[in-house]
Amino acid sequence: MEQNVNVWKANLMNGLILGLIGVIYSLIVYFLDLSLNPIQGYIFMVIQIVILYFLVKSYRDNYMHGMISFGQALGAAIIICLYYSIIIALFTYILYAFIDPDLIDKTLAMAEEKLLERGLGQSQIDAAMSVQAKIMKPAFIAPMGIFGNMLQGLIMSLIVAAFVRKEGNPLVDNVE
């Protein structure tokens, strides 16, 4: 048995797989012009949980010899989510900075419509939109995406770790 499995190296490929799936999904959503549809985010969240489950299960079976504690599964899932978050942040920067810089304007227009629907006054809308216009820059969106994806990844990792964990009896299961 490998006593010292490097969890970072072991999950690099898993993180790349999840990141690649995220980029492909984002491109499909972009080309279908569903980028501003909130439903697609919920759909991908379910897809992420399912894929993350199989990736952590793969880590458990291939590197941990079929046994993994909740903490080890949580750590592996968080590392996979970190790799994913970095890849998606790079893709987001490229999307907003080079592929479609007008997507920021579309997002701001949608935000303004939502503020109008809430019945806010024009001065309140102008103040909110000026703040959003300042932070809606690719150089700000991408790093904040890492933070947001890691927070979401933590929640998904907790869910996945609860289902992937498989602890044996240390008196019976000798894995040396």
N, C-alpha and C positions, 0 to 999 in steps of 0.2 A: 504494500500500500504506500502511496505517496503521502508521507507525513506532512510535508510543507507545501500545500497547494497554494499558489499565489492567486488569490481571488481576483486581483486586478487583471492579471494575464488570462486567467481562465474565462473571464467574462467579457474580455475585449471583443471577441467575435460575436457574442450574444448582443452586446451593445451596438455593434455595427449593424447587425441584422435588424434590430428594432429601429435604429436610426434610418436605415435604408427603406424600411417599410413605411416609416413616418414621412420621409421625403417623397416616396412614390405616391402615398395617399394624398399628401399636400398638393402634389402636382396634378393629380386627377381632379381633386376638388377645385383647384385653380382653373384648369382647362374647362371644367364643366360650369365655371362661373358660380360656384357655390361658396366662395371664400367668406362671404359675409352672412352665411346661413348658420345660425347657432346649432341646429340639429346635427350637422355633420361633425361637430366637435364631440357631442355625446356619443355618436356612433363610433368615432375613432377611440374614445375612451374605453368602450367595451372591447373593441378590437385589441387595444393595448393590453388590457388586463389578461385577455386570453393568450396573447402572444407571450407576455411576460411570464405567465404561468408555465408555459411549455419551455421557455428559455431557462427558468430557474430549475424546473424539473430536469432538464437536460444537464445542467450543472451538477445537480444532486446525483444523478445516475452515472455521469461520466467522470466526475472528479471526486465525489464524496462517497462513492461506492454504495449508493442507494440510501444512505442515512444522512440527514441534515437536521440541525436544530432550528427552531424558529429564528433565533438570532443570526445564524449563519445564512438562512434563506433570506432574511430581511436584508442583511448586508449585501448579499449577491444581487438581489433585486435593486437595491439602491445604486449599486455600482453600474448595473446595466442602464438604469434610468439616467445616471450622470453622463455616461457615454452618449446615450440618446439625446439628452438635453443639449449637449455641446454640438452634435451634428445638426440638430434642428435649428439651433441658434445661428450657426453658420449659413444654413439654407435660408433662414428667414432674412438675414442680412442681405444675402445675394438677391433674394426675391424682391425686397423692398428697395434696395439700392440700385439694382441693375436691370432685373427682368421687368418689373412693373412698378416704377416709382409712383404712378397714378393710383395705385392701390391704397396708399395713405390717404389721398384725397377722398376716395370712395368711403373709406372707413370713417373719416371725419364727417362726411355728409350723412352717413347712417347714424352716427352718434348725435348729430344735430337734430335729425328727424325724431329720434327717441326722446330727446329733451323737449322738443315741441309737443310730442304726444303726452308727455307728463304735465303739460300746461304751465311750464316755467315761463317767466317773463323774459323779454328780449335781452335785458341787461344781464340776467343770470345766465342765459344761454351764451351770450358773447363772452362772459368771463370764463365759463367752463370750456368753451371752444378755444379760447386763447391759451389756456393751460394745456389742453390736449394737443394743440398744434405744436407747442414747444416740446412736448415729450414724444410725439409721434415722429421720431427720426429713426432710421435704421440702426444707427449706432447706439441708441437707447433701447429700442425694442428688442434687439437680439440678446444683450446681457440680461435684461429683465425676463426674457423668455426662459433663460436657464433657471432663474430663480423660480418662476412660475411652474415650469415643467418638473423641477425637483420637488416642489411642494406637492404637486399632483402625483408625482412618482412615489413619494413617501406614502401617501394614502394607498395607492395601488399596491405598493410593496408590502404594506401591512396585510392587505387582503390576500395577496398571493402567498406570502410566507405562511399564513395560517393554513392554507390548503396544501402547500408543498412539503411542509415539515414532516419528517418521518424519523422518529427516534426509536432506536431499538433498545433492548435490555442489555446494558453493558456487561452483565454477568453471563449472558447467553451468547450474545453477538460479539465475538472477538474478531475484529477486523484488522488484525496485525499482519 
